Amino acid sequence: MPLLTQWANTLRRLHWRRGLRAGIAVLAAMLVCRYLGKPMGWAALGGFEAILVDNGGPYRSRWTTMLTVLIGGAIACIVGSLAAAPLWLAIVATALFCFVTTFARVLTNQLASTSVIILVLYFAGFGGTTHTLAGAFSSAAAYVLGGLWAAALSLFLWPLDPFRPARLGVADCYTMLAAFTSQVHATTPDSAARQTERVRMHELQRRMRLGMESARVAIGATGARITARTLRARSLTVLLETADLLFAGTIRWTELLESTSNEESQAAMTDALKWLERAELVIAAALRQRPSDDGSSFAPEGSHSIEHLHKRAQKLRALEESTEPLIAHLVQEERDALLNVEVAFEAIRALWSGVEPRIQPSGKAPRDTRSLLSRSGEMVAETSWRSIPDAARANWTLRSVMMRHALRMLIVGAVDVMLMRLVHISHGSWLGMTSIIVLQPSGSGTLRRGVQRVAGTIAGGILAAVLAAGIHSQEGLIAVVTVTSVFTLATYAVDYAWYCFFLTPTFVLLSLPHLRDWHFAGVRIGMTLLGAGVAVLAMRLLWPEKDRMELKRLLARGALADAAYVRAMLRFWNALESASSDTDRIAADRTVLAPARRACGLALNDAEEALDRIMLEPRVPLASGGRWEEALTFVTYLRRMTRAVTTLAALGQGDQDSRVRAERVAARLDALGERLDRALAIQTSNTLKQEPTTQPEAASGEETPVEHQLRRLERQTNVMEKTAVVLVQESR
């Protein structure tokens, strides 16, 4: 019964739309090749892989990812086909290609999500039957054409958004939040209906908590590759956490409203609540349906920002002149709410446009330091080409998880080539494909992936043998491959063993030397067993990763790296006091800020890699069996913290109060990292939950950009501390 229940749950979670798109793409490619009298394998492979890497979301990011796998796969096909002989060239070329392609994962998100597929295509070309230049280009062209057809289907004819359930779940949270806000100002404190309204508000609070929990799970259950590195996932995570902060703030406003009978204070608070309700409804609407302008109205000078941020900031400055004590407290509370709404608007724009706030180089001064929103206006694409050199330098060390993994891949690739020559079996390239797929940056991940791959392949090989024995025509083969392609892609993000089960007959049938050769399935099984053994042995012998790969420890290292970056910013400010020219400023940036910034990048890359592996296998729990959605939130805010510190450093020298507050943030991050690192020794999670937070005094006059960024740092630290409470509890 438990097995039947597991199967039923798996069937309910299948991604049928993605599977059907893959089936249509593969079917069309095979039919065209059949009509032209060409081999079907490479064209079908192009269509399959293009659908596999499609994460949904903005067209720009989807297209660049597909283009990366098509161009990279074509290059891999050509290089692999031409490097097959002599043996010394095959070993050297394979080792170098495996190293470069694996290390490239740290450079861009597109390469991170496609590098393994590119290596698979290298071994497909290496083990193919054509090793001439003309044949290699012909195979590459068929692959690219099949992939372009699949891209057209995926982007224009049948678009897919794997984050849609999560997006609608977050939208429901903002809708309920707006309803709760409206209830706060619906009646006055002395109204006879107040008790009834309070009961309704308690019910809304309960529904809001349940809704946020449901949305959090939906984000984590999204069937997308490299979820932790996907801008859409990060944006939804920020929106959900912001909703939680706005919810807590609204509850505080409820208490303020009920604690006063002063008409001026009541009027000011009611007006603020009505503004907040309108902003929350705008966010909910933008989450439910793509804005016609792709989120441009949420830009700093967009219509929504002008209406809900700029105008409100002006009204807030007018309130500062009031002498009513409660209004002075409200001004500080509303500043926090204004910041949260601004963060939500940034996330909405990033969600639909595929761009996010820019990290301005610290050697340059901001163009505008007057506006409250001055630092949020610049946006760049999710992959910034200027960040590639920094990412490469940060990971060019054996301390980097990805550097060690790339070196493992180098050795495994060379060993696979020698074994393929030794066994001398047709389609021995399946050995190399299995090794590079099974080999993960962590020992537990490699073993788990190896078991799933072997189990799925053995069962799928038996099915492939049965199907091969029963298929009598090319038309029948095309029909069966189409069906298995549908199931392969439908199960990919649900269960890797099931994915391998359907993947095996798909590619065994595509690779049959001739019809009804059912023995060929045995080659697939044998090569899979040997390849998985090579991968597991390599992880055992080459830089075995154990405790260092534990996600909690990587998150702790990220928090400590951000703390060091904050202190590096303070040293940079001190250096600016004695700087006499731009040359001195640039030198201070290179010697003080750059090393800390690279350390943050390295820690973030490692944490994201670990989290991505977990999120691609939803049934695998985090560390000791707890939830891992909080880890996604923590990683997201690590990234935002690094960006905020970079921006704050660019604003120039802070005053003494700013430096004290920045040092407090660094101390809190240090404590956070140390407690995560020794979570098993923590007696109670309340210690972390009660970490003192620094609430700045209400500033008079217009808020400065430095003050604005400091409050962002403090807010982000609060979110990370709250998230760490759950992570600590799960490790006890």
C-alpha positions in Angstrom: 0.0 0.0 0.0 2.7 2.6 0.7 4.2 1.9 -2.7 0.8 2.4 -4.4 0.3 5.6 -2.4 3.7 6.9 -3.6 2.8 6.1 -7.2 -0.5 7.9 -6.8 1.1 11.0 -5.4 3.7 10.9 -8.2 1.0 10.8 -10.8 -0.8 13.7 -9.3 2.3 15.9 -9.4 3.3 15.1 -13.0 4.0 18.1 -15.2 1.9 17.0 -18.1 2.0 20.3 -20.0 5.8 20.2 -20.2 5.7 16.5 -21.1 3.2 17.1 -23.9 5.2 19.9 -25.3 8.3 17.7 -25.4 6.3 14.9 -27.1 5.1 17.3 -29.8 8.6 18.7 -30.3 10.2 15.3 -30.6 7.4 13.9 -32.8 7.6 16.8 -35.3 11.4 16.5 -35.5 11.3 12.8 -36.1 8.6 13.1 -38.8 10.6 15.7 -40.7 13.7 13.6 -40.6 11.8 10.5 -41.6 10.4 12.5 -44.6 13.8 13.7 -45.6 15.5 10.3 -45.1 17.8 11.6 -42.4 18.7 10.1 -39.0 16.2 11.1 -36.3 18.4 11.0 -33.2 20.0 14.4 -33.2 17.0 16.4 -34.2 14.8 14.7 -31.6 17.6 15.2 -29.0 17.6 19.0 -29.8 13.8 19.2 -29.3 14.0 17.2 -26.1 16.8 19.2 -24.5 15.4 22.6 -25.4 12.1 21.8 -23.6 14.1 20.3 -20.7 15.9 23.6 -19.9 12.9 25.8 -20.2 12.1 27.3 -16.8 9.3 29.5 -17.9 9.2 33.2 -16.9 10.4 36.2 -19.0 11.0 35.5 -22.6 14.5 36.9 -22.4 15.8 34.5 -19.8 14.0 31.5 -21.4 15.4 32.3 -24.8 19.0 32.8 -23.5 18.9 29.5 -21.6 17.7 27.7 -24.7 20.2 29.4 -26.9 22.9 28.4 -24.5 22.1 24.8 -24.6 21.7 24.8 -28.4 25.0 26.6 -29.1 26.9 24.8 -26.4 25.4 21.5 -27.5 26.3 22.1 -31.1 29.9 23.0 -30.1 30.0 19.9 -27.9 28.8 17.7 -30.7 31.4 18.9 -33.1 34.3 18.8 -30.7 33.3 15.3 -29.4 32.9 14.0 -32.9 36.4 15.3 -34.0 38.2 14.4 -30.8 37.5 10.6 -30.9 40.9 9.6 -32.3 43.7 9.2 -31.6 43.5 8.0 -28.0 45.8 10.7 -26.5 43.8 13.5 -28.2 40.5 12.0 -27.0 41.7 11.9 -23.4 43.2 15.4 -23.4 40.2 17.0 -25.2 37.6 15.2 -23.1 39.4 16.1 -19.8 39.7 19.8 -20.8 36.1 20.0 -22.1 34.7 18.5 -18.9 36.7 20.9 -16.7 35.9 24.0 -18.7 32.2 23.2 -19.0 31.8 22.3 -15.4 33.7 25.3 -14.0 31.6 27.6 -16.3 28.6 26.8 -14.0 29.8 29.6 -11.7 29.8 32.2 -14.5 26.2 32.5 -15.5 22.8 31.0 -14.6 22.4 29.8 -18.1 25.6 27.8 -18.0 24.7 26.5 -14.6 21.5 25.0 -15.9 22.9 23.6 -19.1 26.4 22.4 -18.4 25.6 18.8 -17.7 23.4 18.6 -20.8 26.3 20.1 -22.9 28.6 17.4 -21.5 26.0 14.7 -22.4 26.0 16.0 -26.0 29.8 15.9 -26.1 29.8 12.2 -25.2 26.9 11.6 -27.7 29.1 13.1 -30.5 32.2 11.3 -29.2 30.4 7.9 -29.3 28.6 8.5 -32.5 29.3 6.8 -35.9 30.3 10.0 -37.7 33.7 11.5 -37.0 34.3 13.7 -40.1 34.0 17.4 -40.2 31.0 17.3 -42.6 29.3 14.7 -40.5 29.9 16.6 -37.2 28.4 19.8 -38.7 25.5 17.8 -40.1 24.6 16.3 -36.7 25.1 19.7 -35.0 22.8 21.4 -37.6 20.1 18.7 -37.0 20.4 19.2 -33.3 20.1 23.0 -33.5 17.1 22.9 -35.9 15.3 20.5 -33.7 16.0 22.7 -30.7 14.8 25.9 -32.5 11.5 24.2 -33.4 11.1 23.2 -29.7 12.0 26.8 -28.7 9.4 28.2 -31.0 6.8 25.8 -29.6 7.7 26.6 -26.0 8.0 30.4 -26.4 5.2 31.3 -28.8 2.9 28.4 -29.6 2.5 26.9 -26.1 4.2 29.0 -23.4 4.6 27.5 -20.0 5.2 29.1 -16.6 6.2 26.5 -14.0 6.0 29.2 -11.3 2.3 30.0 -12.0 1.0 28.0 -8.9 3.5 29.8 -6.7 2.8 33.2 -8.2 -0.9 32.8 -7.7 -0.4 31.6 -4.2 1.6 34.8 -3.4 -1.1 36.8 -5.1 -3.7 35.3 -2.8 -1.6 36.4 0.2 -1.6 40.0 -1.0 -5.3 39.9 -1.7 -6.0 38.6 1.8 -3.5 41.1 3.2 -5.5 43.9 1.5 -8.7 42.6 2.9 -7.2 42.5 6.3 -5.9 46.1 6.0 -9.4 47.2 4.9 -11.0 45.6 7.9 -8.6 47.6 10.2 -9.9 51.0 9.0 -13.5 49.8 8.3 -14.8 50.7 11.7 -13.8 53.2 14.3 -12.7 52.1 17.8 -16.0 53.1 19.4 -18.2 51.4 16.8 -20.8 48.9 18.0 -19.8 46.5 15.3 -16.2 46.5 16.4 -16.4 43.1 18.1 -17.9 41.5 15.0 -15.1 43.1 12.9 -12.5 41.8 15.3 -13.8 38.2 14.9 -13.6 38.7 11.1 -10.1 40.0 11.4 -8.9 37.1 13.5 -10.3 34.8 10.8 -8.5 36.7 8.1 -5.3 36.5 10.2 -5.7 32.7 10.3 -6.3 32.5 6.6 -3.4 34.8 5.9 -1.0 32.5 7.8 -2.3 29.4 6.0 -2.0 31.2 2.7 1.6 32.2 3.3 2.5 28.7 4.3 0.8 27.3 1.2 2.6 29.8 -1.1 5.9 29.0 0.6 5.5 25.3 -0.2 4.4 26.1 -3.8 7.6 28.1 -4.4 9.6 25.2 -3.2 7.7 22.6 -5.2 8.2 24.4 -8.5 9.4 22.0 -11.2 12.2 24.2 -12.6 15.9 23.7 -13.0 18.3 25.7 -10.8 15.3 27.1 -8.8 17.5 28.8 -6.3 19.3 30.7 -9.1 16.1 31.6 -10.9 15.2 35.3 -10.7 11.5 34.4 -10.7 11.9 32.2 -7.6 14.0 34.8 -5.8 11.4 37.5 -6.6 8.5 35.4 -5.3 10.4 34.6 -2.2 11.0 38.3 -1.5 7.4 39.1 -2.2 6.3 36.5 0.3 8.6 37.7 3.0 7.5 41.3 2.3 3.9 40.2 2.7 4.8 38.7 6.1 6.4 42.0 7.2 3.5 44.1 6.0 1.1 41.8 7.8 3.0 42.2 11.0 3.1 46.0 10.5 -0.6 46.1 9.9 -1.2 44.3 13.2 0.9 46.9 15.0 -1.2 49.7 13.3 -4.3 48.0 14.5 -3.1 48.3 18.1 -2.1 52.0 17.5 -5.5 52.8 16.1 -7.3 51.2 19.0 -5.1 52.9 21.6 -6.1 56.5 20.7 -9.2 58.6 20.6 -7.4 61.6 19.1 -9.2 62.5 15.8 -6.0 63.8 14.1 -4.2 60.6 14.9 -7.1 58.4 13.8 -7.5 60.3 10.5 -3.8 60.0 9.8 -3.7 56.3 10.5 -6.9 55.6 8.5 -5.4 57.4 5.5 -2.2 55.4 5.8 -4.1 52.1 6.0 -6.1 53.1 2.9 -2.9 53.8 1.0 -1.4 50.5 2.1 -4.5 48.6 1.0 -4.4 50.2 -2.5 -0.7 49.3 -2.9 -1.4 45.7 -1.8 -4.2 45.3 -4.3 -1.9 46.6 -7.1 0.7 44.1 -6.2 -1.9 41.3 -6.1 -3.2 42.2 -9.5 0.3 42.3 -11.0 1.0 38.9 -9.6 -2.2 37.4 -11.1 -1.7 38.6 -14.6 1.3 39.8 -16.5 1.2 43.6 -16.8 0.9 44.9 -20.4 4.1 46.9 -19.9 6.0 43.9 -18.3 6.3 45.8 -15.0 7.6 49.1 -16.3 4.9 50.9 -14.2 6.7 49.6 -11.1 10.0 51.2 -12.0 11.0 54.2 -9.8 9.5 56.6 -12.3 6.7 54.4 -13.4 3.0 55.2 -12.8 2.5 52.9 -9.8 5.7 54.1 -8.1 4.6 57.7 -8.6 1.1 57.0 -7.3 2.0 54.7 -4.3 5.5 55.6 -3.4 6.5 59.2 -4.4 3.2 60.8 -3.5 3.1 58.9 -0.2 6.6 60.0 0.6 5.6 63.6 0.1 2.6 63.2 2.4 4.8 61.5 4.9 7.1 64.5 5.1 4.1 66.7 5.7 3.1 64.5 8.7 6.5 65.0 10.3 5.5 68.6 11.2 2.7 67.3 13.5 3.3 67.6 17.2 1.0 64.6 18.1 3.3 61.9 19.7 1.3 59.0 18.1 1.7 60.5 14.6 5.4 60.7 15.1 5.4 57.0 15.9 3.2 56.4 12.9 5.7 58.2 10.6 8.4 55.8 11.6 6.1 52.8 11.1 5.0 54.1 7.7 8.6 54.6 6.6 9.1 50.9 7.2 5.9 50.1 5.2 7.0 52.4 2.4 10.3 50.6 2.2 8.5 47.2 2.1 6.2 48.3 -0.6 9.2 49.7 -2.6 10.9 46.3 -2.2 7.7 44.5 -3.4 7.5 46.8 -6.5 11.2 46.0 -7.3 10.4 42.3 -7.1 7.3 42.7 -9.3 9.4 44.4 -11.9 12.1 41.8 -11.7 9.5 39.0 -11.9 8.0 40.1 -15.2 11.0 41.8 -16.9 13.7 39.4 -16.0 16.0 42.1 -14.7 16.9 43.1 -11.2 18.5 46.0 -9.3 22.0 46.8 -10.4 25.0 46.5 -8.1 26.8 49.8 -9.0 30.6 49.5 -8.9 31.8 51.0 -5.7 34.3 53.2 -7.5 31.5 55.3 -8.9 29.3 57.7 -7.2 25.5 57.4 -7.6 24.0 59.6 -10.2 21.2 60.8 -7.9 21.3 60.9 -4.2 18.3 63.0 -3.5 15.3 60.7 -3.9 14.1 58.1 -1.5 14.1 55.7 -4.5 17.4 56.9 -6.0 19.2 53.6 -5.6 16.5 51.3 -6.9 16.1 52.7 -10.3 18.9 51.0 -12.2 18.2 47.6 -13.4 20.3 45.0 -15.3 19.7 41.6 -16.8 19.7 38.6 -14.5 23.1 37.6 -15.9 25.5 40.6 -15.7 28.5 40.0 -18.0 30.6 42.3 -15.9 30.3 39.9 -13.0 31.8 37.0 -14.9 35.5 37.8 -14.2 34.7 38.3 -10.5 32.9 35.0 -10.4 35.8 33.2 -12.1 38.4 34.7 -9.8 36.3 34.0 -6.7 36.1 30.3 -7.6 39.6 29.8 -8.9 40.7 28.1 -5.7 40.5 24.6 -4.2 38.3 26.1 -1.5 35.6 26.4 -4.1 33.2 23.5 -4.3 32.8 24.0 -8.0 36.6 24.1 -8.7 36.9 20.7 -6.9 33.9 19.4 -8.8 35.4 20.6 -12.1 38.7 18.8 -11.4 36.7 15.6 -10.5 34.9 15.9 -13.8 38.3 16.3 -15.6 39.6 13.1 -14.2 36.3 11.2 -14.6 36.1 12.3 -18.3 39.6 11.0 -19.0 38.9 7.7 -17.2 35.6 7.2 -19.1 37.4 7.6 -22.5 39.9 4.9 -21.5 37.1 2.6 -20.3 35.1 3.2 -23.5 38.1 2.2 -25.6 38.7 -0.8 -23.3 35.1 -2.2 -23.5 34.9 -1.3 -27.2 31.1 -1.6 -27.3 28.7 0.2 -29.6 27.2 3.2 -27.8 29.8 2.9 -25.0 29.3 6.7 -24.7 26.4 5.9 -22.4 29.2 5.2 -19.9 30.5 8.7 -20.0 27.0 10.2 -20.0 26.1 8.3 -16.9 29.2 9.3 -15.0 28.9 13.0 -15.6 25.1 12.9 -14.8 25.6 10.9 -11.6 28.6 12.8 -10.3 27.4 15.6 -8.1 29.4 18.1 -6.0 28.4 16.2 -2.8 29.0 12.7 -1.8 25.5 12.0 -0.6 24.1 13.6 -3.8 26.3 11.4 -5.9 25.3 8.2 -4.1 21.6 9.1 -4.2 21.7 10.1 -7.9 23.6 6.9 -8.7 21.0 4.7 -7.0 18.2 6.5 -8.7 19.9 6.3 -12.1 20.7 2.6 -11.8 17.3 1.6 -10.5 15.4 3.6 -13.1 17.7 2.5 -16.0 17.4 -1.2 -15.1 13.6 -1.0 -15.0 13.5 1.2 -18.0 15.9 -1.2 -19.9 13.6 -4.1 -19.3 10.7 -2.0 -20.7 12.9 -0.9 -23.7 13.7 -4.5 -24.5 10.0 -5.5 -24.5 9.1 -2.5 -26.7 12.0 -3.1 -29.1 11.0 -6.7 -29.5 7.4 -5.7 -30.3 8.0 -2.8 -32.7 7.9 -3.8 -36.4 8.1 -0.4 -38.2 9.6 3.0 -38.1 6.2 4.5 -37.7 5.6 2.4 -34.6 9.0 3.4 -33.2 8.1 7.1 -33.7 4.8 6.7 -31.9 6.4 4.9 -28.9 9.2 7.4 -28.6 6.7 10.2 -28.6 4.8 8.7 -25.7 7.9 7.9 -23.6 9.1 11.5 -24.3 5.9 12.8 -22.8 6.3 10.8 -19.6 10.1 11.5 -19.4 9.6 15.3 -19.2 6.4 15.0 -17.1 8.3 13.2 -14.4 11.6 15.1 -14.5 11.0 17.5 -11.7 8.9 15.1 -9.7 11.1 11.9 -9.3 14.5 11.3 -10.8 14.1 7.5 -10.8 10.9 7.7 -12.7 12.5 10.1 -15.1 15.3 7.6 -15.8 12.7 4.8 -16.2 11.0 6.6 -19.1 14.3 8.2 -20.4 15.9 4.8 -21.0 13.4 3.4 -23.6 13.2 6.8 -25.3 16.9 6.9 -26.2 17.4 3.2 -26.5 14.7 3.1 -29.2 16.2 6.2 -30.9 19.6 4.6 -31.0 18.6 1.1 -32.2 21.0 -0.2 -34.8 18.1 -2.0 -36.5 14.5 -2.8 -35.6 13.7 -5.5 -33.1 17.2 -5.5 -31.6 16.0 -6.0 -28.1 19.5 -7.0 -26.9 20.5 -3.4 -27.3 18.8 -2.5 -24.0 21.3 -4.6 -22.2 24.1 -2.3 -23.4 22.4 0.6 -21.9 22.0 -1.2 -18.5 25.6 -2.3 -18.5 27.1 1.1 -19.4 24.9 2.7 -16.8 26.2 0.4 -14.1 29.8 1.0 -15.0 29.4 4.8 -15.4 27.6 5.1 -12.0 30.4 3.1 -10.4 33.0 5.4 -11.8 31.2 8.4 -10.5 30.7 7.1 -7.0 34.3 5.9 -6.8 35.5 9.3 -8.0 33.6 11.0 -5.2 35.0 8.6 -2.6 38.7 9.2 -3.7 38.8 12.7 -5.1 38.1 15.5 -2.5 35.3 13.6 -0.8 32.6 16.1 0.3 30.9 15.4 3.6 30.1 17.9 6.4 31.4 20.8 4.2 28.6 20.2 1.8 25.9 20.4 4.5 23.7 23.2 3.3 23.3 24.7 6.8 27.0 25.1 7.1 27.2 26.8 3.6 24.5 29.2 4.7 26.4 30.0 7.8 29.5 30.6 5.7 27.4 33.0 3.6 26.3 35.0 6.6 29.9 35.2 7.9 31.0 36.4 4.4 28.4 39.1 4.4 29.5 40.2 7.9 33.0 40.5 6.6 31.8 42.5 3.6 30.1 45.0 5.9 33.3 45.5 7.9 35.2 45.8 4.7 32.8 48.6 3.7 33.6 50.4 7.0 37.4 50.0 6.3 36.7 51.3 2.8 34.9 54.4 4.2 37.9 55.0 6.5 40.3 54.8 3.5 38.2 57.3 1.6 38.9 59.9 4.4 42.5 60.0 3.4 42.0 59.5 -0.4 43.1 62.5 -2.4 42.1 61.3 -5.9 40.0 58.8 -7.9 43.1 56.7 -8.2 43.2 56.3 -4.4 39.5 55.4 -4.3 39.9 52.8 -7.0 42.9 51.3 -5.2 40.9 51.1 -1.9 38.1 49.4 -3.8 40.5 46.8 -5.2 42.4 46.1 -2.0 39.6 46.4 0.6 36.2 45.7 -1.0 37.0 43.4 -3.9 38.4 40.5 -1.8 35.4 40.6 0.5 33.0 40.9 -2.4 34.6 37.8 -4.1 34.3 35.8 -0.8 30.6 36.6 -0.7 30.2 35.5 -4.3 32.0 32.2 -3.6 29.9 31.5 -0.5 26.7 32.3 -2.4 27.6 30.1 -5.4 28.3 27.2 -3.1 25.1 27.6 -1.1 23.0 28.0 -4.3 24.6 24.9 -5.8 23.8 22.8 -2.8 20.2 24.2 -2.6 19.6 23.6 -6.3 20.5 19.9 -6.0 18.0 19.5 -3.1 15.2 21.4 -4.9 15.6 19.3 -8.0 14.7 16.3 -5.8 11.6 17.5 -3.9 11.2 14.2 -1.9 14.6 14.5 -0.4 14.5 16.4 3.0 17.0 19.0 4.2 19.7 17.6 6.4 17.8 16.1 9.3 14.5 15.8 7.7 13.0 19.2 8.0 11.7 21.7 5.4 14.0 23.5 3.1 11.8 26.3 1.8 13.4 28.6 4.5 16.8 27.8 2.9 15.6 29.4 -0.3 14.6 32.5 1.6 18.0 32.6 3.3 19.9 32.3 0.1 17.8 34.9 -1.6 18.5 37.4 1.2 22.2 36.6 1.2 22.3 37.8 -2.4 20.2 40.9 -1.6 22.5 41.7 1.4 25.6 41.6 -0.8 23.9 43.9 -3.3 22.8 46.3 -0.6 26.3 46.5 1.0 27.8 47.2 -2.5 25.3 50.0 -3.0 25.9 51.5 0.5 29.7 51.5 -0.1 29.2 53.5 -3.3 27.3 56.2 -1.4 30.4 57.4 0.3 31.4 57.9 3.9 28.7 57.4 6.4 28.5 59.4 9.6 29.3 58.0 13.0 25.7 56.8 13.6 25.7 55.0 10.3 29.0 53.3 11.1 27.7 52.1 14.5 24.6 50.7 12.9 26.6 49.0 10.1 28.8 47.4 12.8 25.8 46.2 14.6 24.5 44.5 11.4 27.9 42.9 11.0 27.8 41.6 14.6 24.3 40.2 14.1 25.4 38.4 10.9 28.5 37.0 12.7 26.2 35.7 15.5 23.8 34.3 12.9 26.5 32.5 11.0 28.1 31.1 14.2 24.8 29.8 15.5 23.9 28.1 12.3 27.3 26.5 12.2 26.9 25.1 15.6 23.1 24.6 15.5 23.2 21.3 17.2 24.7 22.9 20.3 22.0 25.5 20.6 19.8 24.9 23.6 16.7 26.7 22.4 15.7 28.5 19.3 14.4 31.4 21.4 17.9 32.7 21.8 18.1 33.4 18.1 14.5 34.6 17.9 15.2 37.2 20.6 18.3 38.6 18.9 18.2 42.3 19.6 17.4 44.4 16.6 18.4 48.0 16.0 15.5 50.3 15.3 16.8 53.6 14.2 15.4 56.8 15.7 12.9 58.6 13.5 15.0 61.0 11.4 13.8 64.5 10.8 13.5 65.8 7.3 13.9 63.8 4.1 15.5 60.4 4.5 19.0 60.2 3.1 20.1 57.4 0.7 22.6 56.2 3.3 19.8 56.0 5.9 17.6 54.2 3.3 20.2 51.6 2.5 21.0 51.0 6.2 17.3 50.3 6.9 17.4 47.8 4.0 20.4 46.1 5.6 18.6 45.9 9.0 15.4 44.7 7.4 17.3 42.0 5.5 19.1 40.9 8.6 15.8 40.6 10.4 14.4 38.3 7.7 17.5 36.1 7.8 17.3 35.8 11.5 13.7 34.9 11.4 14.4 32.3 8.7 17.3 30.9 10.6 15.1 30.1 13.6 13.4 27.4 11.5 16.7 26.1 10.2 18.1 25.8 13.7 15.0 24.1 15.0 15.2 21.5 12.3 18.8 20.6 13.1 18.1 20.0 16.8 
